[in-house]
Amino acid sequence: MQKKAVVLLSGGIDSSTTLAVTKSLGFDTYAITFSYGQRHRAELESAGNVAKHLKVRRHLIFDLDLRKISRSALTGTSEIPKNRSMGQIGAGIPATYVPARNLVFLSIALAWAETMGARDIFIGANTIDYSGYPDCRPEFIESFERCANLATKAGVEGEQIKIHAPLIDLTKQEIIKKGLDLGVDFSLTHSCYDPGPNGRACGGCDSCLLRKKGFEEAGILDPISYAS
């Protein structure tokens, strides 16, 4: 019987490539996307398009309004940092950090996985070309896996739960190339923290700059357009 896996899917480059990696490993894939009170809906639409393109078994959009308990530039009205250097992007934790977001997301994904009999969860966490989020580090992924096996019936009964972060030590350039090799259509993806009313990427936020850097270093034309 084909093993099931839950994949956290935001609709961005990393999570879309992670979904493709999961499928390439032979898993029956179940994608989960969180509507967590983010200031735009573009990534939800992209996640849906990517899920259809890569033919997941089921795509669940989970409503979870983190605005009720946390503050972040991604969930509020404060200014999104723009046009920062790569040195600035990699130094410190930015205003776009959402408190404990991946911890919350993985906990919900874990509950869904255990309910359906899946023992593998995939997340597109990365520590090379990223914005300094503490919940993307290998130490966090390893710690959460230990917690998952202590906190669940499956884990206690000896059914090992595995948290996979297959892109954790790849550059954005390497992720893009891997995604293309696995059939990801990056024109369907969305990376921008602050898109315009028409959904077009701003071109200046940290996520846009990291995306553009990745495509440039890969020598591949980015299939999306930018406002600047």
N, C-alpha and C positions, 0 to 999 in steps of 0.2 A: 504494500500500500504506500502511495506517495505521501511523504511527510509534509505536514502543514507548517507554514511559517507566517508570522505577523511582521509586517514591514511598516515602519513609521514613514509616511509619505507627505511631505510638505508641498511638493510640486516644484522644488528647486533642483539644481544640478546634482547635488550630493544625494538627496533622497531618491531621485529618479534613477540614478546610476546604481544605488544600493538595491532598488527593486529589481533592476535588470540582472544584477549579480545574483540575487536570491533565486530568480527564475533559472538562471544558467546553471545553478547548483542542483536543480531538479525539484525544488520545493513547490508545493501547491500554495500559492501566495494569497494572503489576505492583507489588504492595505488599510491603514487607519490614518485619517487626517483630522486634525483638531481645529475646530472653529473656536478659538480661545479669546475672542474679543480683540483680535488684531485690527488695525485701523483701516485695512482694505480687504476685499474679498478676492482679489486677483489670484492669490496663491491657491485658494480653494478650487477655483475653476481650473487652474493648471493641474492641480493634483488629480482632479477628475479626468481630465484629458489624457494625462500620462497613464492613469490606471486603466483606461479603456484601450489605449494604444498597446500597452504591455500585457493586456488580457489577464488581469487578476481575477481570482475566483470571486472575491467580494471586496468592494470598497466602502468602508464605513466612515462617514463624517460624524465626528463626536463633538457635540456642543458642550463647551466648558468655558465659562466667562471668567477669565483670570483677572479682569478689571476690578472685580469685587474684592480681591484680596491683595493685589500687587500693583506696583507702579513701574512703568517702562515707557520709553519713547515709542515702542511698537504697539502699545495698547492705549496710549493716551494722546495728548495734544502737544506734548513738549517737542522741541525741535530735533529732527533726525540729523545726526552729524553728517556733513557733506564735505567732499573734496579733501579728505585727509590723506596724508602720505602713507605708504605701506608700513613705515616705522611707527606712525601714530596708530594705525589700525591694529598692529600687533602688540601694542603696549597698553596694559591695563584692561579693565572691564568697561565696555562702552555703555552709553545710555540706552542702547537697544537690548541690553540684557533683560530677560524676563525672569524674575526670581524663581528658581527651582523648576523651570519649565520642562526640561528633559526628564527630571526626576518624576514629575507628575505624569508626563506623557508615557514614560516607560511603565509606571505603575498601572496605568489604565490598560496599556497594551498587554501587560502581564496577566491582568485579570481576564481579558478577552482570550488570550492564548490558552490559559489554563482551562477555561470553560469549554473551548472547542477541541481540546486535546493537542494543541500545538506546544512544542517544547523549544522552539527556536524563535527568537525575536531579532530583527535586523534594524539597525539605526545608522543613518548616514553621518555620524559624528566624525569630525576631522580636526586635527591639531596642527596642520601645516599652514595652509592658506585659510585662516579663519579669523574671527573678530575677538578672540580672547575670552570666550565663554567658559566658565569653570566646569559646566556640565557637558563638555565635549571631550574632556581629557580621558586618557586610558585608565587612570586611577579610578575615575568615577564609574566607567563602564564595568571594570573588574569588581568594584565594590558593590555595584547594583546586582551583578550576577550572583554574588555571594548572598546578598540579601534576598534575592528572588528564590533561591533554593532553601533558605531558612523560613521564608514567610508563606510558602504555599504547600498545599496538600501534596501536590506532585513532587515537589522537592523533598519534603519530609519522607515520602514513601520511596525515595530513591530514583525517581525519574528526573534525570539531570536537565535543568533548564539552562539554555545557553543564550547569552546576549552577544550578538555578532555586530562588530563595527568594521566592516571590510575595507573602509576607506580611511581609517583612522590616521595612517601615516603617509597618505598620498598627497601630492600637490594638486592644485586645481587643474593644472595642465594634464597631469596623469589621470585624474578623475574623468575629465572630458574625453580623453582618448579611449579610456576603458568603456565609457558610456557609448561612444560611437561604435566601438567594436561589438558591443552587445545589443545594438539596435535602438538606442535611445534617440528619440526625435527631440533635440534640444529647442526646437522652435515652439514646442508645447510647454516648456518650463518657464518658471517665473522666479526671479531672484530679488527683485527690488523691494526695499523697505518703504519707499515713499512714491509709489506710482501716481501718475496723473489721473484725472477723471476717466480718461479713455483706457486706462490700464497700462499705458506706455511707461517703461522703466525710466527713472529719473536720470540715471547715468552717473550720479555723484555720490550716492550713499556707499557705505563700506561694502555692502553686498554686491552692488553693481560694479564697483571698482575691482573687487576680487574676481568677479565673473569675467570682466573684460580682460584683466591680466591673464587669466587662465587661457582664454581663447587666443590671445595674442601670442603667448608663449607656446601654445600648441600649434601655431601657424594655421589656425582654422578660423573661418569667418563666423562670427556670432550670428545666428539666424534671427535674433530679435532686434528691434530698433529701440533707440534711446531718445529721450527728449533733449539731451545734451551730450 
